[in-house]
Amino acid sequence: MKPACYVLLISYCLVILNSCKTEIDNPLPVADFSYTQPNLSAPSTVTFINKSINAEKYSWDFGDHTISAEGNPKHTYIAGGTYTVTLIAMGQAGTASSIRIITVLEKDSGQYFIQVKKIIQDNCMACHSSAGIFSGRPTAFDTDIEIVTAHSSIKAAIADPATPTNKRMPEGNILSPSDIDIIIKWFDKGGKSTD
């Protein structure tokens, strides 16, 4: 092989090695976030928790024509609706995005079942034993039918005003007064999935 070919081959190898080093030094960003939404009805203030990695700058689009560049913003949705929230995470090696859908109910819409289901999903991980034993608290609620079928048990175990010591789900954690109020309103309307 001619010396010029060796020089060209070595130069090519150095370029490849240098580009690999750049990817290691500057990894691509990964965009990710979660959120908490204590109140499902408008106005609803949502706290966004940024879980992105390898990023220095952020751009949020809350789906209602408002934006933010904060790392962990809070945003209040004034009207009910379905909102597509987009986070763009920007780093030295590029950008990445993550999308979540947020539903905000109209104020006093009467859509109590949707709210009750979210309360159970958010708070009922320890409401039952692994065998599903009732023990004065609701059993596992994996489907709408299970929630509707046990609506009397839900009210009695979680939100019965006659027994304030039972106002907890999971055991030891007291629900907020607004969550208890939603459960009672749902029960009073008949405890159906259409309520």
Short mmCIF file of the C-alpha atoms (twelve columns), coordinates in Angstrom:
data_MODEL
# 
_entry.id   MODEL 
# 
loop_
_atom_site.group_PDB 
_atom_site.id 
_atom_site.type_symbol 
_atom_site.label_atom_id 
_atom_site.label_alt_id 
_atom_site.label_comp_id 
_atom_site.label_asym_id 
_atom_site.label_seq_id 
_atom_site.Cartn_x 
_atom_site.Cartn_y 
_atom_site.Cartn_z 
_atom_site.pdbx_PDB_model_num 
ATOM 1   C CA . MET A 1   0.000   0.000   0.000  1 
ATOM 2   C CA . LYS A 2   1.266   3.471   -0.854 1 
ATOM 3   C CA . PRO A 3   2.139   5.893   1.974  1 
ATOM 4   C CA . ALA A 4   -0.557  8.319   0.758  1 
ATOM 5   C CA . CYS A 5   -3.154  5.581   1.238  1 
ATOM 6   C CA . TYR A 6   -1.952  5.020   4.828  1 
ATOM 7   C CA . VAL A 7   -2.267  8.717   5.566  1 
ATOM 8   C CA . LEU A 8   -5.740  8.803   4.062  1 
ATOM 9   C CA . LEU A 9   -6.802  5.678   5.980  1 
ATOM 10  C CA . ILE A 10  -5.454  7.024   9.286  1 
ATOM 11  C CA . SER A 11  -7.152  10.374  8.693  1 
ATOM 12  C CA . TYR A 12  -10.445 8.626   7.984  1 
ATOM 13  C CA . CYS A 13  -10.153 6.554   11.197 1 
ATOM 14  C CA . LEU A 14  -9.410  9.680   13.252 1 
ATOM 15  C CA . VAL A 15  -12.486 11.421  11.845 1 
ATOM 16  C CA . ILE A 16  -14.679 8.437   12.780 1 
ATOM 17  C CA . LEU A 17  -13.178 8.170   16.270 1 
ATOM 18  C CA . ASN A 18  -13.575 11.916  16.817 1 
ATOM 19  C CA . SER A 19  -17.247 11.805  15.807 1 
ATOM 20  C CA . CYS A 20  -17.849 8.917   18.259 1 
ATOM 21  C CA . LYS A 21  -16.222 10.929  21.019 1 
ATOM 22  C CA . THR A 22  -18.539 13.871  20.268 1 
ATOM 23  C CA . GLU A 23  -21.621 11.646  20.674 1 
ATOM 24  C CA . ILE A 24  -20.297 10.367  24.002 1 
ATOM 25  C CA . ASP A 25  -19.418 13.869  25.224 1 
ATOM 26  C CA . ASN A 26  -22.749 15.325  24.056 1 
ATOM 27  C CA . PRO A 27  -25.475 12.679  24.335 1 
ATOM 28  C CA . LEU A 28  -28.825 13.350  22.746 1 
ATOM 29  C CA . PRO A 29  -31.474 14.804  25.059 1 
ATOM 30  C CA . VAL A 30  -34.432 12.712  26.156 1 
ATOM 31  C CA . ALA A 31  -37.643 14.634  26.834 1 
ATOM 32  C CA . ASP A 32  -40.031 13.311  29.467 1 
ATOM 33  C CA . PHE A 33  -42.441 14.741  32.010 1 
ATOM 34  C CA . SER A 34  -45.279 13.908  34.337 1 
ATOM 35  C CA . TYR A 35  -47.853 16.143  35.972 1 
ATOM 36  C CA . THR A 36  -50.106 16.493  38.968 1 
ATOM 37  C CA . GLN A 37  -53.632 17.798  38.607 1 
ATOM 38  C CA . PRO A 38  -55.273 18.065  42.046 1 
ATOM 39  C CA . ASN A 39  -58.467 19.597  40.678 1 
ATOM 40  C CA . LEU A 40  -59.950 18.062  37.531 1 
ATOM 41  C CA . SER A 41  -62.516 20.825  37.003 1 
ATOM 42  C CA . ALA A 42  -61.787 24.260  35.556 1 
ATOM 43  C CA . PRO A 43  -60.063 26.297  36.692 1 
ATOM 44  C CA . SER A 44  -57.441 23.564  37.058 1 
ATOM 45  C CA . THR A 45  -53.847 24.316  38.042 1 
ATOM 46  C CA . VAL A 46  -51.462 21.656  36.763 1 
ATOM 47  C CA . THR A 47  -47.898 21.234  38.037 1 
ATOM 48  C CA . PHE A 48  -45.517 19.802  35.441 1 
ATOM 49  C CA . ILE A 49  -42.543 17.709  36.586 1 
ATOM 50  C CA . ASN A 50  -39.735 17.757  34.034 1 
ATOM 51  C CA . LYS A 51  -37.911 14.410  33.852 1 
ATOM 52  C CA . SER A 52  -35.810 15.234  30.784 1 
ATOM 53  C CA . ILE A 53  -32.121 14.364  30.653 1 
ATOM 54  C CA . ASN A 54  -29.179 15.842  28.731 1 
ATOM 55  C CA . ALA A 55  -31.006 19.132  28.162 1 
ATOM 56  C CA . GLU A 56  -30.330 22.713  29.256 1 
ATOM 57  C CA . LYS A 57  -33.318 24.562  27.802 1 
ATOM 58  C CA . TYR A 58  -37.009 23.747  27.650 1 
ATOM 59  C CA . SER A 59  -40.016 24.914  25.699 1 
ATOM 60  C CA . TRP A 60  -43.526 24.044  26.867 1 
ATOM 61  C CA . ASP A 61  -46.700 24.382  24.820 1 
ATOM 62  C CA . PHE A 62  -49.729 23.879  27.095 1 
ATOM 63  C CA . GLY A 63  -52.189 23.336  24.253 1 
ATOM 64  C CA . ASP A 64  -54.208 26.467  24.991 1 
ATOM 65  C CA . HIS A 65  -52.069 28.994  23.098 1 
ATOM 66  C CA . THR A 66  -49.736 29.606  26.056 1 
ATOM 67  C CA . ILE A 67  -46.073 28.655  26.360 1 
ATOM 68  C CA . SER A 68  -43.291 28.624  28.953 1 
ATOM 69  C CA . ALA A 69  -39.506 28.209  29.093 1 
ATOM 70  C CA . GLU A 70  -39.416 27.198  32.777 1 
ATOM 71  C CA . GLY A 71  -37.987 23.853  33.797 1 
ATOM 72  C CA . ASN A 72  -40.940 22.814  35.991 1 
ATOM 73  C CA . PRO A 73  -43.845 25.162  35.274 1 
ATOM 74  C CA . LYS A 74  -47.321 25.419  36.741 1 
ATOM 75  C CA . HIS A 75  -50.182 26.282  34.433 1 
ATOM 76  C CA . THR A 76  -53.840 27.035  35.084 1 
ATOM 77  C CA . TYR A 77  -56.435 25.899  32.556 1 
ATOM 78  C CA . ILE A 78  -59.370 28.299  32.739 1 
ATOM 79  C CA . ALA A 79  -61.800 26.333  30.546 1 
ATOM 80  C CA . GLY A 80  -62.681 22.664  30.356 1 
ATOM 81  C CA . GLY A 81  -61.368 20.701  27.396 1 
ATOM 82  C CA . THR A 82  -58.730 18.293  26.168 1 
ATOM 83  C CA . TYR A 83  -55.266 19.810  25.875 1 
ATOM 84  C CA . THR A 84  -52.181 18.441  24.134 1 
ATOM 85  C CA . VAL A 85  -49.128 19.450  26.173 1 
ATOM 86  C CA . THR A 86  -45.764 19.352  24.409 1 
ATOM 87  C CA . LEU A 87  -42.337 19.619  26.031 1 
ATOM 88  C CA . ILE A 88  -39.300 20.246  23.815 1 
ATOM 89  C CA . ALA A 89  -35.975 19.575  25.551 1 
ATOM 90  C CA . MET A 90  -32.909 21.168  23.973 1 
ATOM 91  C CA . GLY A 91  -29.318 20.067  24.575 1 
ATOM 92  C CA . GLN A 92  -25.932 20.442  22.933 1 
ATOM 93  C CA . ALA A 93  -26.506 17.379  20.735 1 
ATOM 94  C CA . GLY A 94  -30.025 18.243  19.579 1 
ATOM 95  C CA . THR A 95  -33.660 18.358  20.654 1 
ATOM 96  C CA . ALA A 96  -36.318 15.873  21.738 1 
ATOM 97  C CA . SER A 97  -40.012 16.167  22.523 1 
ATOM 98  C CA . SER A 98  -42.619 14.527  24.723 1 
ATOM 99  C CA . ILE A 99  -46.412 14.842  24.543 1 
ATOM 100 C CA . ARG A 100 -49.186 14.223  27.076 1 
ATOM 101 C CA . ILE A 101 -52.943 14.752  26.877 1 
ATOM 102 C CA . ILE A 102 -54.629 16.561  29.784 1 
ATOM 103 C CA . THR A 103 -58.390 16.615  30.308 1 
ATOM 104 C CA . VAL A 104 -59.991 19.451  32.249 1 
ATOM 105 C CA . LEU A 105 -63.688 19.179  33.060 1 
ATOM 106 C CA . GLU A 106 -66.062 22.101  32.861 1 
ATOM 107 C CA . LYS A 107 -66.737 23.617  36.266 1 
ATOM 108 C CA . ASP A 108 -69.616 21.784  37.971 1 
ATOM 109 C CA . SER A 109 -70.162 19.726  34.825 1 
ATOM 110 C CA . GLY A 110 -71.654 16.859  36.791 1 
ATOM 111 C CA . GLN A 111 -69.100 14.483  35.261 1 
ATOM 112 C CA . TYR A 112 -68.455 12.962  38.651 1 
ATOM 113 C CA . PHE A 113 -67.637 9.409   37.540 1 
ATOM 114 C CA . ILE A 114 -64.578 10.559  35.586 1 
ATOM 115 C CA . GLN A 115 -63.387 12.425  38.663 1 
ATOM 116 C CA . VAL A 116 -64.126 9.529   41.047 1 
ATOM 117 C CA . LYS A 117 -62.220 7.150   38.781 1 
ATOM 118 C CA . LYS A 118 -59.186 9.487   38.799 1 
ATOM 119 C CA . ILE A 119 -59.364 9.830   42.607 1 
ATOM 120 C CA . ILE A 120 -59.349 6.046   42.923 1 
ATOM 121 C CA . GLN A 121 -56.500 5.636   40.405 1 
ATOM 122 C CA . ASP A 122 -54.411 8.305   42.126 1 
ATOM 123 C CA . ASN A 123 -55.060 7.270   45.720 1 
ATOM 124 C CA . CYS A 124 -56.115 3.647   45.919 1 
ATOM 125 C CA . MET A 125 -52.965 1.642   45.268 1 
ATOM 126 C CA . ALA A 126 -53.002 0.329   48.864 1 
ATOM 127 C CA . CYS A 127 -56.765 0.136   49.429 1 
ATOM 128 C CA . HIS A 128 -56.823 -3.634  49.345 1 
ATOM 129 C CA . SER A 129 -54.655 -6.614  50.061 1 
ATOM 130 C CA . SER A 130 -52.990 -8.459  47.198 1 
ATOM 131 C CA . ALA A 131 -55.749 -11.070 47.572 1 
ATOM 132 C CA . GLY A 132 -58.390 -8.368  47.041 1 
ATOM 133 C CA . ILE A 133 -59.817 -8.648  50.567 1 
ATOM 134 C CA . PHE A 134 -62.228 -5.784  51.273 1 
ATOM 135 C CA . SER A 135 -61.216 -4.938  54.892 1 
ATOM 136 C CA . GLY A 136 -63.494 -1.889  55.063 1 
ATOM 137 C CA . ARG A 137 -61.852 -0.237  52.093 1 
ATOM 138 C CA . PRO A 138 -62.597 -0.600  48.364 1 
ATOM 139 C CA . THR A 139 -61.175 -3.577  46.538 1 
ATOM 140 C CA . ALA A 140 -59.175 -3.233  43.328 1 
ATOM 141 C CA . PHE A 141 -60.988 -1.162  40.703 1 
ATOM 142 C CA . ASP A 142 -59.625 -2.072  37.309 1 
ATOM 143 C CA . THR A 143 -62.769 -1.478  35.278 1 
ATOM 144 C CA . ASP A 144 -65.651 0.976   35.245 1 
ATOM 145 C CA . ILE A 145 -68.040 -1.876  36.076 1 
ATOM 146 C CA . GLU A 146 -66.152 -2.711  39.296 1 
ATOM 147 C CA . ILE A 147 -66.280 0.918   40.388 1 
ATOM 148 C CA . VAL A 148 -70.010 1.265   39.655 1 
ATOM 149 C CA . THR A 149 -70.844 -2.090  41.269 1 
ATOM 150 C CA . ALA A 150 -69.098 -1.068  44.493 1 
ATOM 151 C CA . HIS A 151 -70.305 2.555   44.597 1 
ATOM 152 C CA . SER A 152 -71.967 2.095   48.006 1 
ATOM 153 C CA . SER A 153 -68.778 0.605   49.424 1 
ATOM 154 C CA . ILE A 154 -66.731 3.453   47.994 1 
ATOM 155 C CA . LYS A 155 -68.897 6.066   49.652 1 
ATOM 156 C CA . ALA A 156 -69.022 4.193   52.969 1 
ATOM 157 C CA . ALA A 157 -65.289 3.538   53.117 1 
ATOM 158 C CA . ILE A 158 -64.030 6.836   51.756 1 
ATOM 159 C CA . ALA A 159 -66.493 9.650   52.069 1 
ATOM 160 C CA . ASP A 160 -69.221 8.814   54.545 1 
ATOM 161 C CA . PRO A 161 -69.746 11.990  56.581 1 
ATOM 162 C CA . ALA A 162 -71.242 9.934   59.411 1 
ATOM 163 C CA . THR A 163 -67.932 8.157   59.961 1 
ATOM 164 C CA . PRO A 164 -65.172 10.744  59.557 1 
ATOM 165 C CA . THR A 165 -62.476 8.263   60.621 1 
ATOM 166 C CA . ASN A 166 -63.194 6.324   57.421 1 
ATOM 167 C CA . LYS A 167 -62.310 9.302   55.205 1 
ATOM 168 C CA . ARG A 168 -59.085 7.802   53.984 1 
ATOM 169 C CA . MET A 169 -57.805 6.125   50.880 1 
ATOM 170 C CA . PRO A 170 -55.320 4.540   51.142 1 
ATOM 171 C CA . GLU A 171 -55.367 3.796   54.869 1 
ATOM 172 C CA . GLY A 172 -53.842 6.667   56.823 1 
ATOM 173 C CA . ASN A 173 -54.072 9.253   54.027 1 
ATOM 174 C CA . ILE A 174 -57.069 11.534  54.237 1 
ATOM 175 C CA . LEU A 175 -58.591 12.666  50.959 1 
ATOM 176 C CA . SER A 176 -59.071 16.346  50.299 1 
ATOM 177 C CA . PRO A 177 -62.481 17.839  51.099 1 
ATOM 178 C CA . SER A 178 -63.058 18.461  47.369 1 
ATOM 179 C CA . ASP A 179 -62.362 14.781  46.547 1 
ATOM 180 C CA . ILE A 180 -64.754 13.659  49.290 1 
ATOM 181 C CA . ASP A 181 -67.381 16.095  47.984 1 
ATOM 182 C CA . ILE A 182 -67.053 14.683  44.445 1 
ATOM 183 C CA . ILE A 183 -67.507 11.111  45.706 1 
ATOM 184 C CA . ILE A 184 -70.602 12.088  47.721 1 
ATOM 185 C CA . LYS A 185 -72.119 13.958  44.732 1 
ATOM 186 C CA . TRP A 186 -71.456 10.942  42.489 1 
ATOM 187 C CA . PHE A 187 -73.085 8.616   45.026 1 
ATOM 188 C CA . ASP A 188 -76.076 10.922  45.453 1 
ATOM 189 C CA . LYS A 189 -76.636 10.943  41.661 1 
ATOM 190 C CA . GLY A 190 -76.816 7.144   41.678 1 
ATOM 191 C CA . GLY A 191 -73.177 6.095   41.294 1 
ATOM 192 C CA . LYS A 192 -73.326 5.311   37.573 1 
ATOM 193 C CA . SER A 193 -70.567 5.573   34.968 1 
ATOM 194 C CA . THR A 194 -72.747 8.096   33.121 1 
ATOM 195 C CA . ASP A 195 -72.983 10.440  36.138 1 
# 
